[in-house]
């Protein structure tokens, strides 16, 4: 059982989990740099995080709804975006003679960027916890 200090900490922990998944995926790409016909994979979770943010923070739907002026109109079919992050093959890199298109420079750069974001999320979660800890300590001194 996990105690959530605030709604932002719940969102940050969700983002932290997906940063960890992305790190494993990039590490897998690096590990398969010499595997014939291997295509590097990545994960896109920004849309998923927008949905989670709206869900956790209680954001209203800011999309314009379709007005129906006649009951005989065909209703709008809702295209639900995936409730899971999207995994895709990274394109745009020249495949070597063995068909492998892993570019170690790109992979290490992506790994570094992901690591920076991971560490920033950890710092944000720690800071969020320290704020509530200081409030609890201050209220204990008042008694």
DSSP file (Angstrom, degrees, kcal/mol; ACC not computed):
  #  RESIDUE AA STRUCTURE BP1 BP2  ACC     N-H-->O    O-->H-N    N-H-->O    O-->H-N    TCO  KAPPA ALPHA  PHI   PSI    X-CA   Y-CA   Z-CA
    1    1 A X              0   0    0      0, 0.0     2,-0.4     0, 0.0     0, 0.0   0.000 360.0 360.0 360.0 131.1    0.0    0.0    0.0
    2    2 A X        -     0   0    0      2,-0.0     2,-0.6     0, 0.0     0, 0.0  -0.889 360.0-140.6-112.6 136.8    1.4    3.3   -1.0
    3    3 A X        -     0   0    0     -2,-0.4     2,-0.6     2,-0.0     0, 0.0  -0.842  15.8-150.0 -94.5 123.9    0.6    6.7    0.6
    4    4 A X        -     0   0    0     -2,-0.6     3,-0.1     1,-0.2    -2,-0.0  -0.841   8.3-165.8 -97.3 127.6    0.3    9.4   -2.0
    5    5 A X  S    S-     0   0    0     -2,-0.6     2,-0.3     1,-0.2    -1,-0.2   0.883  70.5 -10.8 -78.0 -40.8    1.2   12.8   -0.7
    6    6 A X     >  -     0   0    0      1,-0.1     4,-1.4     0, 0.0    -1,-0.2  -0.953  68.7-102.9-152.1 169.2   -0.3   14.8   -3.5
    7    7 A X  H  > S+     0   0    0     -2,-0.3     4,-1.9     1,-0.2     5,-0.1   0.858 119.8  56.0 -66.1 -34.0   -1.9   14.4   -6.9
    8    8 A X  H  > S+     0   0    0      1,-0.2     4,-2.7     2,-0.2    -1,-0.2   0.854 103.1  54.7 -67.7 -32.5    1.3   15.6   -8.5
    9    9 A X  H  > S+     0   0    0      2,-0.2     4,-2.3     1,-0.2    -1,-0.2   0.877 106.3  52.0 -68.2 -34.6    3.4   12.9   -6.8
   10   10 A X  H  X S+     0   0    0     -4,-1.4     4,-1.8     2,-0.2    -2,-0.2   0.927 112.6  45.3 -63.2 -44.7    1.0   10.3   -8.2
   11   11 A X  H  X S+     0   0    0     -4,-1.9     4,-2.3     2,-0.2    -2,-0.2   0.899 112.2  51.3 -65.4 -41.3    1.6   11.7  -11.7
   12   12 A X  H  X S+     0   0    0     -4,-2.7     4,-2.3     1,-0.2    -2,-0.2   0.889 109.1  50.5 -64.5 -38.9    5.4   12.0  -11.1
   13   13 A X  H  X S+     0   0    0     -4,-2.3     4,-2.0     2,-0.2    -1,-0.2   0.874 109.1  51.8 -66.8 -36.4    5.5    8.3  -10.0
   14   14 A X  H  X S+     0   0    0     -4,-1.8     4,-1.7     2,-0.2    -2,-0.2   0.929 111.5  46.6 -62.9 -45.2    3.6    7.3  -13.1
   15   15 A X  H  X S+     0   0    0     -4,-2.3     4,-2.1     1,-0.2    -2,-0.2   0.874 109.2  55.7 -64.6 -36.8    6.1    9.2  -15.3
   16   16 A X  H  X S+     0   0    0     -4,-2.3     4,-1.9     1,-0.2    -1,-0.2   0.896 105.0  52.5 -62.2 -41.6    9.0    7.6  -13.3
   17   17 A X  H  X S+     0   0    0     -4,-2.0     4,-1.9     1,-0.2    -1,-0.2   0.913 111.1  46.1 -61.3 -43.0    7.7    4.1  -14.1
   18   18 A X  H  X S+     0   0    0     -4,-1.7     4,-2.4     1,-0.2    -1,-0.2   0.822 107.9  56.0 -73.5 -29.7    7.6    4.9  -17.8
   19   19 A X  H  X S+     0   0    0     -4,-2.1     4,-2.2     2,-0.2    -1,-0.2   0.890 107.7  50.5 -64.2 -37.4   11.0    6.5  -17.8
   20   20 A X  H  X S+     0   0    0     -4,-1.9     4,-1.9     2,-0.2    -2,-0.2   0.905 109.9  49.4 -65.8 -41.4   12.3    3.2  -16.3
   21   21 A X  H  X S+     0   0    0     -4,-1.9     4,-2.0     1,-0.2    -2,-0.2   0.914 110.8  50.3 -62.3 -42.7   10.5    1.2  -19.1
   22   22 A X  H  X S+     0   0    0     -4,-2.4     4,-2.5     1,-0.2     5,-0.2   0.891 107.2  54.2 -64.4 -38.7   12.1    3.5  -21.7
   23   23 A X  H  X S+     0   0    0     -4,-2.2     4,-2.5     1,-0.2    -1,-0.2   0.915 108.5  48.9 -61.4 -42.3   15.5    3.0  -20.2
   24   24 A X  H  X S+     0   0    0     -4,-1.9     4,-2.0     1,-0.2    -1,-0.2   0.885 110.9  50.9 -63.4 -37.9   15.2   -0.8  -20.5
   25   25 A X  H  X S+     0   0    0     -4,-2.0     4,-1.8     2,-0.2    16,-0.3   0.911 111.6  46.0 -67.8 -42.1   14.1   -0.4  -24.1
   26   26 A X  H  X S+     0   0    0     -4,-2.5     4,-2.3     2,-0.2    -2,-0.2   0.901 111.4  52.6 -66.8 -40.5   17.0    1.8  -25.0
   27   27 A X  H  X S+     0   0    0     -4,-2.5     4,-2.5     1,-0.2    -1,-0.2   0.879 107.4  52.9 -61.9 -36.8   19.4   -0.6  -23.2
   28   28 A X  H  X S+     0   0    0     -4,-2.0     4,-1.5     2,-0.2    -1,-0.2   0.889 107.0  52.1 -64.4 -39.4   17.9   -3.4  -25.2
   29   29 A X  H  < S+     0   0    0     -4,-1.8    -2,-0.2     2,-0.2    -1,-0.2   0.925 111.2  46.8 -61.3 -44.4   18.6   -1.5  -28.4
   30   30 A X  H >< S+     0   0    0     -4,-2.3     3,-1.5     1,-0.2    -2,-0.2   0.905 110.0  53.2 -64.9 -41.1   22.2   -1.0  -27.3
   31   31 A X  H 3< S+     0   0    0     -4,-2.5     3,-0.4     1,-0.3    -1,-0.2   0.792 110.7  48.2 -64.3 -27.3   22.5   -4.7  -26.4
   32   32 A X  T >< S+     0   0    0     -4,-1.5     3,-1.5    -3,-0.2    -1,-0.3   0.095  73.2 117.3-100.0  22.1   21.3   -5.7  -29.9
   33   33 A X  T <  S+     0   0    0     -3,-1.5    69,-0.2     1,-0.3    -1,-0.2   0.752  83.8  39.2 -62.0 -23.6   23.6   -3.3  -31.8
   34   34 A X  T 3  S+     0   0    0     -3,-0.4     2,-0.5    -4,-0.2    -1,-0.3   0.277  87.3 114.2-109.2   9.6   25.2   -6.4  -33.5
   35   35 A X  S X  S-     0   0    0     -3,-1.5     3,-1.6     1,-0.1    -3,-0.1  -0.712  73.7-114.5 -83.3 122.5   22.1   -8.4  -34.0
   36   36 A X  T 3  S+     0   0    0     -2,-0.5    63,-0.2     1,-0.2    -2,-0.1  -0.286  93.3   3.7 -58.9 138.0   21.4   -8.8  -37.8
   37   37 A X  T 3  S+     0   0    0     61,-1.4     2,-0.3     1,-0.2    -1,-0.2   0.604  89.4 151.9  64.1  16.8   18.2   -7.1  -39.0
   38   38 A X    <   -     0   0    0     -3,-1.6    63,-2.0    -6,-0.2     2,-0.5  -0.617  31.1-156.6 -78.5 135.1   17.4   -5.6  -35.5
   39   39 A X        -     0   0    0     -2,-0.3    52,-0.1    61,-0.2    61,-0.1  -0.950  23.1-114.5-110.9 129.2   15.4   -2.4  -35.6
   40   40 A X        -     0   0    0     -2,-0.5    50,-2.9    50,-0.3     2,-0.3  -0.351  32.0-151.8 -65.3 141.4   15.7    0.0  -32.6
   41   41 A X  E     +A   89   0A   0    -16,-0.3     2,-0.3    48,-0.3    48,-0.2  -0.777  15.3 178.4-112.5 156.2   12.5    0.4  -30.6
   42   42 A X  E     -A   88   0A   0     46,-2.5    46,-2.3    -2,-0.3     2,-0.4  -0.915  21.1-127.0-146.6 173.1   11.3    3.3  -28.5
   43   43 A X  E     -A   87   0A   0     -2,-0.3     2,-0.5    44,-0.2    44,-0.2  -0.989   9.7-158.8-130.9 136.1    8.3    4.2  -26.4
   44   44 A X  E     +A   86   0A   0     42,-3.3    42,-2.5    -2,-0.4     4,-0.1  -0.962  24.5 155.3-115.0 118.8    6.1    7.3  -26.7
   45   45 A X     >  +     0   0    0     -2,-0.5     4,-2.4    40,-0.2     5,-0.2   0.222  40.7 103.3-129.7  16.3    4.1    8.1  -23.6
   46   46 A X  H  > S+     0   0    0      2,-0.2     4,-1.9     1,-0.2     5,-0.1   0.911  87.5  46.2 -67.6 -40.4    3.5   11.8  -23.8
   47   47 A X  H  > S+     0   0    0      2,-0.2     4,-2.1     1,-0.2    -1,-0.2   0.909 112.8  50.9 -65.2 -40.8   -0.2   11.3  -24.9
   48   48 A X  H  > S+     0   0    0      1,-0.2     4,-2.6     2,-0.2    -2,-0.2   0.908 109.7  50.0 -61.9 -41.9   -0.7    8.7  -22.2
   49   49 A X  H  X S+     0   0    0     -4,-2.4     4,-2.7     2,-0.2    -1,-0.2   0.847 107.2  54.6 -68.3 -32.8    0.7   11.1  -19.6
   50   50 A X  H  X S+     0   0    0     -4,-1.9     4,-2.3     2,-0.2    -1,-0.2   0.919 110.5  46.6 -63.5 -41.9   -1.6   13.9  -20.8
   51   51 A X  H  X S+     0   0    0     -4,-2.1     4,-2.3     2,-0.2    -2,-0.2   0.929 113.2  48.5 -63.8 -45.3   -4.5   11.5  -20.3
   52   52 A X  H  X S+     0   0    0     -4,-2.6     4,-3.2     2,-0.2     5,-0.3   0.897 110.2  52.2 -61.9 -41.0   -3.2   10.5  -16.9
   53   53 A X  H  X S+     0   0    0     -4,-2.7     4,-3.0     1,-0.2     6,-0.4   0.933 110.5  47.4 -61.2 -46.4   -2.8   14.1  -15.9
   54   54 A X  H  X>S+     0   0    0     -4,-2.3     5,-1.1     1,-0.2     4,-0.9   0.894 115.2  47.0 -62.0 -39.2   -6.3   15.0  -16.9
   55   55 A X  H  <5S+     0   0    0     -4,-2.3    -2,-0.2     3,-0.2    -1,-0.2   0.927 118.6  38.9 -67.7 -46.5   -7.6   11.9  -14.9
   56   56 A X  H  <5S+     0   0    0     -4,-3.2    -2,-0.2     1,-0.2    -3,-0.2   0.901 121.8  41.3 -73.9 -42.6   -5.5   12.6  -11.8
   57   57 A X  H  <5S-     0   0    0     -4,-3.0    -1,-0.2    -5,-0.3    -2,-0.2   0.578 106.3-122.3 -84.7  -9.4   -5.9   16.4  -11.7
   58   58 A X  T  <5 +     0   0    0     -4,-0.9    -3,-0.2    -5,-0.3    -4,-0.1   0.809  44.6 178.6  73.7  28.6   -9.6   16.3  -12.7
   59   59 A X      < -     0   0    0     -5,-1.1    -1,-0.2    -6,-0.4     2,-0.1  -0.345  27.4-118.7 -64.9 144.4   -9.0   18.5  -15.8
   60   60 A X        -     0   0    0      1,-0.1     2,-0.6     2,-0.0    -1,-0.1  -0.463  33.6 -95.5 -78.7 155.8  -12.1   19.2  -17.8
   61   61 A X        -     0   0    0      1,-0.1    -1,-0.1    -2,-0.1     0, 0.0  -0.634  36.1-168.9 -71.9 117.7  -12.2   18.0  -21.4
   62   62 A X        +     0   0    0     -2,-0.6     2,-0.3     2,-0.1    -1,-0.1   0.205  48.5 112.5 -96.6  16.0  -11.1   21.1  -23.4
   63   63 A X  S    S-     0   0    0      1,-0.1     2,-0.4     0, 0.0    -2,-0.0  -0.659  75.4-110.6 -89.4 145.6  -12.1   19.6  -26.8
   64   64 A X        -     0   0    0     -2,-0.3     2,-0.2     1,-0.0    -2,-0.1  -0.613  34.1-134.0 -74.7 124.3  -15.0   21.1  -28.7
   65   65 A X        -     0   0    0     -2,-0.4     2,-0.4     1,-0.1    -1,-0.0  -0.535  19.9-110.0 -81.5 147.1  -17.9   18.7  -28.8
   66   66 A X        -     0   0    0     -2,-0.2     2,-0.4     1,-0.0    10,-0.1  -0.616  30.2-138.1 -77.1 128.0  -19.8   18.0  -32.0
   67   67 A X        -     0   0    0     -2,-0.4     2,-0.5     2,-0.0    -1,-0.0  -0.724   9.5-153.3 -88.5 135.0  -23.2   19.5  -32.0
   68   68 A X        -     0   0    0     -2,-0.4     3,-0.1     1,-0.1     7,-0.0  -0.943  13.1-178.5-108.2 125.3  -26.0   17.4  -33.4
   69   69 A X  S    S+     0   0    0     -2,-0.5     2,-0.4     1,-0.2    -1,-0.1   0.528  70.5  40.4 -99.0  -8.8  -28.9   19.4  -34.9
   70   70 A X  S >  S-     0   0    0      1,-0.1     3,-1.8     0, 0.0    -1,-0.2  -0.999  71.7-135.7-143.3 136.8  -31.1   16.4  -35.9
   71   71 A X  T 3  S+     0   0    0     -2,-0.4     4,-0.1     1,-0.3    -1,-0.1   0.691 104.3  63.9 -64.1 -18.0  -31.7   13.2  -34.1
   72   72 A X  T 3  S+     0   0    0      2,-0.1    -1,-0.3    -3,-0.0     3,-0.0   0.534  78.2 111.9 -84.3  -6.1  -31.3   11.3  -37.4
   73   73 A X  S <  S-     0   0    0     -3,-1.8     2,-0.4     1,-0.1    -5,-0.0  -0.348  79.9-107.9 -65.5 147.1  -27.6   12.4  -37.6
   74   74 A X        -     0   0    0      1,-0.1    -1,-0.1    -2,-0.0     3,-0.1  -0.636  41.3-117.1 -74.1 127.6  -25.0    9.6  -37.3
   75   75 A X        -     0   0    0     -2,-0.4     2,-0.2     1,-0.1    -1,-0.1  -0.295  32.9 -93.8 -67.4 152.3  -23.4   10.1  -33.9
   76   76 A X        -     0   0    0    -10,-0.1     2,-0.7     1,-0.1    -1,-0.1  -0.445  36.7-130.0 -64.0 130.2  -19.7   10.9  -33.7
   77   77 A X        -     0   0    0     -2,-0.2     2,-0.5    -3,-0.1    -1,-0.1  -0.754  20.7-132.8 -84.9 120.0  -17.6    7.7  -33.3
   78   78 A X        -     0   0    0     -2,-0.7     2,-0.9     1,-0.1    -1,-0.0  -0.610  12.2-155.2 -75.8 122.0  -15.3    8.2  -30.4
   79   79 A X        -     0   0    0     -2,-0.5     2,-0.5     0, 0.0    -1,-0.1  -0.855  14.8-150.7 -96.8 104.6  -11.8    7.2  -31.3
   80   80 A X        -     0   0    0     -2,-0.9     2,-0.1     1,-0.0     3,-0.1  -0.618   9.1-133.5 -80.5 127.6  -10.2    6.3  -28.0
   81   81 A X        -     0   0    0     -2,-0.5    -1,-0.0     1,-0.1     0, 0.0  -0.449  43.5 -78.2 -74.4 156.5   -6.6    6.9  -27.9
   82   82 A X        -     0   0    0      1,-0.2    -1,-0.1    -2,-0.1     4,-0.1  -0.193  26.8-146.8 -59.7 140.5   -4.6    4.1  -26.3
   83   83 A X  S    S+     0   0    0     -3,-0.1     2,-0.3     2,-0.1    -1,-0.2   0.386  84.8  64.3 -86.0   5.0   -4.6    3.8  -22.6
   84   84 A X  S    S-     0   0    0      1,-0.0    -2,-0.1     0, 0.0   -36,-0.0  -0.903  97.9 -93.3-123.8 153.6   -1.1    2.5  -22.9
   85   85 A X        -     0   0    0     -2,-0.3     2,-0.5     1,-0.1   -40,-0.2  -0.264  44.9-111.3 -61.2 154.6    2.1    4.1  -24.2
   86   86 A X  E     -A   44   0A   0    -42,-2.5   -42,-3.3    -4,-0.1     2,-0.4  -0.782  23.5-156.2 -95.2 127.7    2.9    3.5  -27.8
   87   87 A X  E     +A   43   0A   0     -2,-0.5     2,-0.3   -44,-0.2   -44,-0.2  -0.865  24.0 166.9 -99.3 135.6    5.9    1.3  -28.8
   88   88 A X  E     -A   42   0A   0    -46,-2.3   -46,-2.5    -2,-0.4     2,-0.5  -0.943  39.5-104.4-143.8 164.1    7.3    2.0  -32.2
   89   89 A X  E     -A   41   0A   0     -2,-0.3     2,-0.4   -48,-0.2   -48,-0.3  -0.790  40.2-120.9 -89.0 131.9   10.4    1.2  -34.3
   90   90 A X        -     0   0    0    -50,-2.9   -50,-0.3    -2,-0.5     3,-0.3  -0.613  36.3-165.4 -75.9 124.2   12.7    4.2  -34.6
   91   91 A X        +     0   0    0     -2,-0.4     3,-0.1     1,-0.1    -1,-0.0  -0.414  52.8  60.9-100.9 176.7   13.1    5.2  -38.3
   92   92 A X  S    S+     0   0    0      1,-0.3     2,-0.4    -2,-0.1    -1,-0.1   0.440  71.2 114.1  90.4   1.2   15.5    7.3  -40.2
   93   93 A X  S    S-     0   0    0     -3,-0.3    -1,-0.3     8,-0.1     2,-0.2  -0.877  70.3-112.0-108.0 138.3   18.7    5.6  -39.5
   94   94 A X        -     0   0    0     -2,-0.4     2,-0.2    -3,-0.1     6,-0.0  -0.442  30.1-129.1 -67.0 131.0   20.7    3.9  -42.3
   95   95 A X        -     0   0    0     -2,-0.2     6,-0.2     1,-0.1    -1,-0.1  -0.578  21.3-127.2 -78.1 144.3   20.8    0.1  -41.9
   96   96 A X    >   -     0   0    0      4,-2.8     3,-2.1    -2,-0.2    -1,-0.1  -0.160  39.8 -83.4 -78.0-177.9   24.2   -1.5  -42.0
   97   97 A X  T 3  S+     0   0    0      1,-0.3    -1,-0.1     2,-0.1    -2,-0.1   0.799 131.7  54.8 -59.0 -29.3   25.0   -4.3  -44.4
   98   98 A X  T 3  S-     0   0    0      2,-0.1   -61,-1.4     1,-0.0    -1,-0.3   0.392 119.4-109.4 -87.4   5.2   23.6   -6.8  -41.9
   99   99 A X  S <  S+     0   0    0     -3,-2.1     2,-0.3     1,-0.3    -2,-0.1   0.391  74.8 135.8  86.1  -3.6   20.2   -4.9  -41.8
  100  100 A X        -     0   0    0    -63,-0.2    -4,-2.8     1,-0.1    -1,-0.3  -0.624  32.6-174.4 -79.0 133.0   20.7   -3.6  -38.3
  101  101 A X        +     0   0    0    -63,-2.0     2,-0.5    -2,-0.3   -62,-0.1   0.087  34.5 132.9-117.1  23.4   19.8    0.1  -37.9
  102  102 A X        -     0   0    0    -64,-0.3     2,-0.7   -69,-0.2     3,-0.1  -0.639  39.1-161.5 -75.6 124.5   20.9    0.7  -34.3
  103  103 A X     >  -     0   0    0     -2,-0.5     4,-2.5     1,-0.1     3,-0.3  -0.933   5.8-157.9-107.2 110.9   22.9    3.9  -34.1
  104  104 A X  H  > S+     0   0    0     -2,-0.7     4,-2.6     1,-0.2     5,-0.2   0.827  91.5  56.6 -61.5 -32.4   24.9    3.9  -30.9
  105  105 A X  H  > S+     0   0    0      2,-0.2     4,-1.9     1,-0.2    -1,-0.2   0.933 110.7  43.9 -63.4 -44.3   25.3    7.7  -30.9
  106  106 A X  H  > S+     0   0    0     -3,-0.3     4,-2.7     2,-0.2    -2,-0.2   0.922 114.5  49.9 -65.1 -44.3   21.5    8.1  -31.0
  107  107 A X  H  X S+     0   0    0     -4,-2.5     4,-2.4     1,-0.2    -2,-0.2   0.913 111.9  46.2 -64.2 -43.7   20.9    5.4  -28.4
  108  108 A X  H  X S+     0   0    0     -4,-2.6     4,-2.1     2,-0.2    -1,-0.2   0.868 113.0  50.9 -68.8 -34.1   23.4    6.8  -25.9
  109  109 A X  H  X S+     0   0    0     -4,-1.9     4,-2.5    -5,-0.2    -2,-0.2   0.937 112.3  46.1 -65.6 -45.8   22.0   10.3  -26.4
  110  110 A X  H  X S+     0   0    0     -4,-2.7     4,-2.5     1,-0.2    -2,-0.2   0.881 111.6  52.4 -63.4 -38.4   18.5    9.1  -25.8
  111  111 A X  H  X S+     0   0    0     -4,-2.4     4,-2.3    -5,-0.2    -1,-0.2   0.902 110.2  48.4 -63.6 -41.3   19.7    7.2  -22.8
  112  112 A X  H  X S+     0   0    0     -4,-2.1     4,-2.3     2,-0.2    -2,-0.2   0.926 112.1  48.2 -64.9 -45.4   21.3   10.3  -21.4
  113  113 A X  H  X S+     0   0    0     -4,-2.5     4,-2.1     1,-0.2    -2,-0.2   0.917 113.1  48.1 -61.2 -43.3   18.2   12.4  -22.0
  114  114 A X  H  X S+     0   0    0     -4,-2.5     4,-2.5     1,-0.2    -1,-0.2   0.893 110.0  52.4 -64.9 -39.3   16.0    9.8  -20.3
  115  115 A X  H  X S+     0   0    0     -4,-2.3     4,-2.6     2,-0.2    -1,-0.2   0.890 108.4  50.7 -63.8 -40.4   18.4    9.5  -17.4
  116  116 A X  H  X S+     0   0    0     -4,-2.3     4,-2.2     2,-0.2    -1,-0.2   0.921 112.5  46.4 -63.0 -44.3   18.2   13.3  -16.9
  117  117 A X  H  X S+     0   0    0     -4,-2.1     4,-2.2     2,-0.2    -2,-0.2   0.894 111.4  52.4 -65.5 -39.5   14.4   13.2  -16.9
  118  118 A X  H  X S+     0   0    0     -4,-2.5     4,-2.1     1,-0.2    -2,-0.2   0.937 111.8  45.6 -60.2 -48.4   14.4   10.2  -14.5
  119  119 A X  H  X S+     0   0    0     -4,-2.6     4,-2.4     1,-0.2    -2,-0.2   0.870 110.6  53.6 -65.5 -37.0   16.6   12.1  -12.1
  120  120 A X  H  X S+     0   0    0     -4,-2.2     4,-2.2     2,-0.2    -1,-0.2   0.898 108.7  49.8 -64.0 -39.6   14.6   15.3  -12.4
  121  121 A X  H  X S+     0   0    0     -4,-2.2     4,-2.4     2,-0.2    -2,-0.2   0.903 109.5  51.0 -65.1 -41.0   11.4   13.3  -11.5
  122  122 A X  H  X S+     0   0    0     -4,-2.1     4,-2.5     1,-0.2    -2,-0.2   0.928 110.7  48.9 -61.7 -44.6   13.1   11.7   -8.5
  123  123 A X  H  X S+     0   0    0     -4,-2.4     4,-2.6     1,-0.2    -1,-0.2   0.891 110.7  51.0 -62.4 -39.2   14.2   15.2   -7.3
  124  124 A X  H  X S+     0   0    0     -4,-2.2     4,-2.4     2,-0.2    -1,-0.2   0.903 110.6  48.4 -65.2 -40.8   10.6   16.5   -7.8
  125  125 A X  H  X S+     0   0    0     -4,-2.4     4,-2.1     2,-0.2    -2,-0.2   0.911 112.5  48.9 -65.3 -42.2    9.2   13.6   -5.8
  126  126 A X  H  X S+     0   0    0     -4,-2.5     4,-2.3     2,-0.2    -2,-0.2   0.923 112.1  48.3 -62.2 -44.2   11.7   14.2   -3.0
  127  127 A X  H  X S+     0   0    0     -4,-2.6     4,-1.9     1,-0.2    -2,-0.2   0.900 109.6  52.7 -64.6 -40.3   10.9   17.9   -2.9
  128  128 A X  H  X S+     0   0    0     -4,-2.4     4,-1.4     1,-0.2    -1,-0.2   0.906 111.4  46.9 -60.9 -41.8    7.2   17.2   -2.8
  129  129 A X  H  X S+     0   0    0     -4,-2.1     4,-2.2     1,-0.2    -2,-0.2   0.873 108.5  54.8 -67.9 -37.8    7.7   14.9    0.2
  130  130 A X  H  X S+     0   0    0     -4,-2.3     4,-2.5     1,-0.2    -1,-0.2   0.859 103.5  56.2 -65.3 -35.1    9.9   17.4    2.0
  131  131 A X  H  X S+     0   0    0     -4,-1.9     4,-1.6     1,-0.2    -1,-0.2   0.944 111.8  41.7 -61.8 -47.3    7.3   20.1    1.8
  132  132 A X  H  X S+     0   0    0     -4,-1.4     4,-2.2     1,-0.2    -1,-0.2   0.851 112.2  55.1 -70.5 -32.9    4.7   17.9    3.5
  133  133 A X  H  X S+     0   0    0     -4,-2.2     4,-2.6     1,-0.2    -1,-0.2   0.917 107.6  49.5 -64.2 -42.5    7.3   16.6    6.0
  134  134 A X  H  X S+     0   0    0     -4,-2.5     4,-2.3     1,-0.2    -1,-0.2   0.861 109.7  51.6 -66.0 -34.7    8.1   20.2    7.0
  135  135 A X  H  X S+     0   0    0     -4,-1.6     4,-2.2     2,-0.2    -1,-0.2   0.918 111.3  47.2 -66.6 -42.6    4.4   21.0    7.5
  136  136 A X  H  X S+     0   0    0     -4,-2.2     4,-1.6     2,-0.2    -2,-0.2   0.918 113.3  48.1 -64.5 -43.6    3.9   17.9    9.7
  137  137 A X  H  X S+     0   0    0     -4,-2.6     4,-1.3     1,-0.2    -2,-0.2   0.898 111.9  49.9 -64.2 -40.2    7.0   18.8   11.8
  138  138 A X  H  X S+     0   0    0     -4,-2.3     4,-1.0     1,-0.2    -1,-0.2   0.884 109.7  50.3 -67.0 -37.3    5.9   22.4   12.1
  139  139 A X  H  X S+     0   0    0     -4,-2.2     4,-0.7     1,-0.2    -1,-0.2   0.815 106.6  55.9 -71.4 -27.8    2.4   21.4   13.3
  140  140 A X  H  < S+     0   0    0     -4,-1.6     3,-0.3     1,-0.2    -1,-0.2   0.829 104.7  53.2 -69.9 -31.9    3.9   19.0   15.8
  141  141 A X  H  < S+     0   0    0     -4,-1.3    -1,-0.2     1,-0.2    -2,-0.2   0.760  97.9  66.0 -74.1 -25.1    5.9   21.9   17.4
  142  142 A X  H  <        0   0    0     -4,-1.0    -1,-0.2     1,-0.3    -2,-0.2   0.825 360.0 360.0 -68.2 -32.4    2.7   24.0   17.8
  143  143 A X     <        0   0    0     -4,-0.7    -1,-0.3    -3,-0.3    -2,-0.1   0.494 360.0 360.0 -59.4 360.0    1.2   21.7   20.4
